[in-house]
Amino acid sequence: MEDLKLHKKQITKFGFYGLLKNLRFFEPYMLIYFLTSGINLFYIGILFSIREIIVYIFEIPSGVIADRYGKKTELVICFLFYIASFVIFFIGREFYIFVIAMILYALGEAFRSGTHKSMIMAFLDQHDIKDSKTKVYGLTRSYSLIGSMIASLVSIILVLWLPEIRYLFLVAIIPYLIDLILIISYPKSLNERKDVDFSFKAFIKHNIDSIKYTFKEKKVRSAIFNSASYQATFKSIKDYIQPIIVTMSLSFVLFNALDQDQHTKIFYWINLCIYLFN
């Protein structure tokens, strides 16, 4: 068994991937951004629905791509989707533009989901340090939580300092570009590519076989539906509770004596608190 210290550099890279990935400064304010762009709650609900539908539709195809054409390859594509979506969110003003941005964002989510975790496990297996899986994965998760903390604290400063909320999407591109470069620097052995050339027929066949397996195996099917129902309920409540609580909070008589700028700052602080405690 190899010493874990010999692979400290790569394990640190795994950790920084999670930290940078969670620097989504715009996330606590996405719903507010849509509202200030003139999108009503009904259409915002459609945007969030599109995101979740795309993520679930592409969960299996993205897994097929990772297995057959390489995990590194998939993560690179994933971050290109993310960056493209951030740019479109920044320049977007209309609902249909936001639909395109949300589709790209959802594709990034689908391609990212589970891919990096499998790369960590593959690395530990390749170097015969499987007994350290709990320690390594716990370390990488701690980096991710640090990233979430940094994003939460920095986002409130940015949203008060930047001219408009939409600039948060541009700022978020910076850590995602760094993460993209970090992924490219991973060892080639982590790509685990089975097919050199892309075959659409083989790709479709693999997807069909995977879908059949998913619905045929009772345990797998139950796990997917249980997870999907929980996630759908949680995310719907989380997203829509924000404008309700914020609206109620801002209706207090206490705020009547404050000017518009002070209202805005309180609005952002309340929204951040809701995001942190979700």
C-alpha positions in Angstrom: 0.0 0.0 0.0 1.3 3.4 -1.0 1.7 6.3 1.5 -1.1 8.9 1.3 1.5 11.7 1.7 3.0 10.7 -1.7 -0.2 11.9 -3.4 -0.8 15.0 -1.3 -0.5 17.3 -4.4 -3.3 15.5 -6.3 -5.5 15.1 -3.3 -5.1 18.9 -2.6 -6.2 19.4 -6.2 -9.3 17.3 -5.6 -10.1 19.6 -2.6 -9.6 22.8 -4.5 -11.9 21.6 -7.2 -14.7 21.4 -4.7 -13.9 24.8 -3.2 -13.8 26.6 -6.6 -16.9 24.8 -7.8 -18.9 26.1 -4.9 -18.0 29.8 -5.5 -21.3 30.5 -7.2 -21.7 34.0 -5.9 -24.9 34.5 -7.9 -26.8 31.6 -6.4 -28.4 33.3 -3.4 -29.7 36.1 -5.7 -30.7 34.2 -8.8 -34.4 34.4 -8.1 -34.0 38.1 -7.2 -32.1 38.6 -10.5 -35.0 37.1 -12.5 -37.5 39.3 -10.6 -35.6 42.5 -11.3 -35.3 41.5 -14.9 -39.1 41.6 -15.2 -39.7 37.8 -15.1 -42.7 36.9 -12.9 -42.8 34.0 -10.5 -44.7 31.7 -13.0 -42.0 32.0 -15.6 -39.3 31.7 -13.0 -40.9 28.4 -12.0 -40.7 27.3 -15.6 -37.0 28.2 -15.7 -36.3 26.1 -12.5 -38.5 23.3 -14.0 -36.4 23.3 -17.2 -33.2 23.1 -15.1 -34.4 20.1 -13.1 -35.9 18.3 -16.1 -32.7 18.6 -18.2 -30.6 17.4 -15.2 -32.7 14.3 -14.8 -32.9 13.6 -18.5 -29.2 13.8 -19.0 -28.1 12.0 -15.8 -27.8 8.6 -17.7 -26.3 10.0 -21.0 -23.8 12.0 -19.0 -22.8 8.8 -17.2 -22.4 7.0 -20.5 -20.2 9.7 -21.8 -18.0 9.6 -18.7 -17.7 5.8 -18.8 -17.0 5.5 -22.5 -15.3 8.8 -23.5 -13.5 9.8 -20.3 -14.3 11.5 -17.0 -11.8 14.3 -17.6 -13.3 15.0 -21.0 -16.8 15.2 -19.5 -15.8 17.6 -16.7 -14.1 19.9 -19.3 -17.3 19.9 -21.3 -19.2 20.5 -18.1 -17.3 23.6 -17.2 -17.6 25.0 -20.7 -21.4 24.6 -20.4 -21.3 26.4 -17.0 -19.2 29.3 -18.4 -21.4 29.7 -21.5 -24.5 29.8 -19.2 -22.9 32.5 -17.0 -22.2 34.7 -20.0 -25.7 34.3 -21.3 -27.2 35.0 -17.9 -25.2 38.2 -17.8 -26.2 39.5 -21.2 -29.8 38.1 -21.0 -32.8 40.3 -20.6 -35.7 38.2 -21.9 -37.3 35.0 -20.8 -36.2 33.0 -23.9 -32.6 34.0 -23.4 -32.7 32.8 -19.8 -34.2 29.5 -21.1 -31.0 28.9 -23.2 -28.8 29.9 -20.3 -30.7 27.6 -17.9 -30.4 24.6 -20.3 -26.6 25.1 -20.5 -26.5 25.5 -16.7 -28.5 22.3 -16.3 -26.2 20.4 -18.7 -23.3 21.5 -16.7 -25.0 20.2 -13.5 -25.8 16.8 -15.2 -22.3 16.4 -16.6 -20.7 17.2 -13.2 -22.9 15.1 -11.0 -21.0 12.2 -9.6 -18.1 12.4 -12.1 -15.5 14.0 -9.8 -16.4 11.6 -7.0 -15.7 8.6 -9.3 -12.4 10.2 -10.3 -11.4 10.4 -6.7 -12.3 6.8 -6.1 -10.5 5.7 -9.3 -7.3 7.5 -8.2 -7.4 5.8 -4.8 -7.9 2.4 -6.5 -5.1 3.0 -9.0 -2.6 3.8 -6.2 -3.8 1.1 -3.8 -4.9 3.5 -1.1 -8.5 2.4 -0.9 -8.4 2.2 2.9 -8.1 6.0 2.9 -11.3 6.7 1.0 -13.2 8.1 4.0 -10.3 10.4 5.0 -9.7 11.7 1.4 -13.4 12.1 0.6 -14.0 13.9 3.9 -11.1 16.2 3.2 -12.5 17.1 -0.2 -15.9 17.7 1.3 -14.4 20.1 3.8 -12.9 22.1 1.0 -16.4 22.2 -0.7 -17.9 23.5 2.5 -15.2 26.1 2.9 -16.1 27.2 -0.7 -19.7 27.5 0.2 -18.8 29.6 3.2 -16.6 31.9 1.2 -19.2 32.3 -1.5 -21.9 33.2 1.1 -19.7 35.9 2.8 -18.2 37.3 -0.4 -21.5 37.4 -2.3 -23.1 40.0 0.0 -20.0 42.2 -0.4 -20.1 41.8 -4.1 -23.8 42.4 -4.5 -23.5 45.7 -2.6 -20.4 46.8 -4.4 -21.1 45.8 -8.0 -23.3 48.0 -10.2 -25.9 45.3 -10.8 -26.7 41.7 -9.6 -26.0 40.4 -13.1 -22.2 41.1 -12.7 -22.1 38.3 -10.1 -22.3 35.9 -13.1 -19.1 37.4 -14.6 -17.3 37.2 -11.3 -18.3 33.5 -11.0 -16.6 32.8 -14.3 -13.1 33.4 -12.7 -13.2 30.4 -10.3 -14.8 28.2 -12.9 -12.0 29.0 -15.4 -9.4 28.1 -12.7 -11.3 24.9 -12.0 -11.3 24.1 -15.7 -7.5 24.5 -15.8 -7.2 22.4 -12.7 -9.2 19.6 -14.3 -7.0 19.6 -17.4 -4.0 19.2 -15.1 -5.3 15.9 -13.7 -3.4 12.8 -14.7 -4.4 11.2 -18.0 -5.0 7.9 -16.1 -8.1 9.4 -14.5 -9.8 9.9 -17.8 -10.3 6.1 -18.1 -11.4 6.4 -21.7 -12.8 3.2 -23.3 -13.6 4.5 -26.8 -11.3 6.6 -28.9 -13.8 7.4 -31.6 -17.4 8.6 -31.0 -20.0 6.3 -32.3 -23.6 7.6 -32.1 -25.1 4.1 -32.5 -23.0 2.7 -29.7 -23.8 5.8 -27.6 -27.6 5.3 -28.1 -27.3 1.6 -27.4 -25.4 2.1 -24.2 -28.0 4.7 -23.0 -30.9 2.4 -23.8 -29.3 -0.5 -21.9 -28.7 1.8 -18.9 -32.3 3.0 -18.9 -33.6 -0.6 -19.1 -31.3 -1.6 -16.2 -32.5 1.4 -14.2 -36.2 0.6 -14.5 -35.7 -3.2 -14.3 -33.8 -3.3 -11.0 -36.2 -2.5 -8.2 -33.6 -1.2 -5.8 -32.1 1.2 -8.3 -35.6 2.3 -9.5 -36.8 3.0 -5.9 -33.6 4.9 -5.1 -34.0 7.2 -8.1 -37.7 8.0 -7.5 -37.2 8.6 -3.8 -34.3 10.9 -4.5 -36.2 12.7 -7.3 -39.3 13.3 -5.2 -37.3 14.6 -2.3 -35.1 16.9 -4.4 -38.1 18.3 -6.3 -40.0 19.1 -3.1 -37.0 20.6 -1.3 -35.8 22.7 -4.2 -39.3 24.1 -5.0 -39.8 25.1 -1.3 -36.3 26.5 -1.0 -36.6 28.7 -4.2 -40.1 30.1 -3.5 -39.8 30.6 0.2 -37.4 33.5 -0.4 -39.7 36.0 -2.1 -42.5 35.2 0.4 -40.4 35.8 3.5 -38.5 38.8 2.1 -41.8 40.4 1.1 -43.3 39.8 4.5 -40.1 41.2 6.2 -40.1 44.3 4.1 -43.7 45.0 4.9 -43.0 45.7 8.6 -43.6 49.2 9.8 -40.1 49.3 11.1 -38.8 49.7 7.5 -41.1 52.5 6.6 -38.7 55.1 7.8 -35.8 53.8 5.8 -34.8 55.0 2.3 -34.6 52.9 -0.8 -30.9 52.1 -0.5 -31.3 50.9 3.1 -34.3 48.8 2.0 -32.1 47.2 -0.7 -29.3 46.4 1.8 -31.8 44.8 4.3 -33.4 42.9 1.4 -30.0 41.4 0.4 -29.1 40.5 4.0 -32.4 38.8 4.7 -32.1 36.8 1.4 -28.5 35.8 2.3 -29.7 34.5 5.8 -32.5 32.5 4.1 -29.9 31.0 1.7 -27.5 30.1 4.5 -30.1 28.3 6.6 -31.6 26.3 3.7 
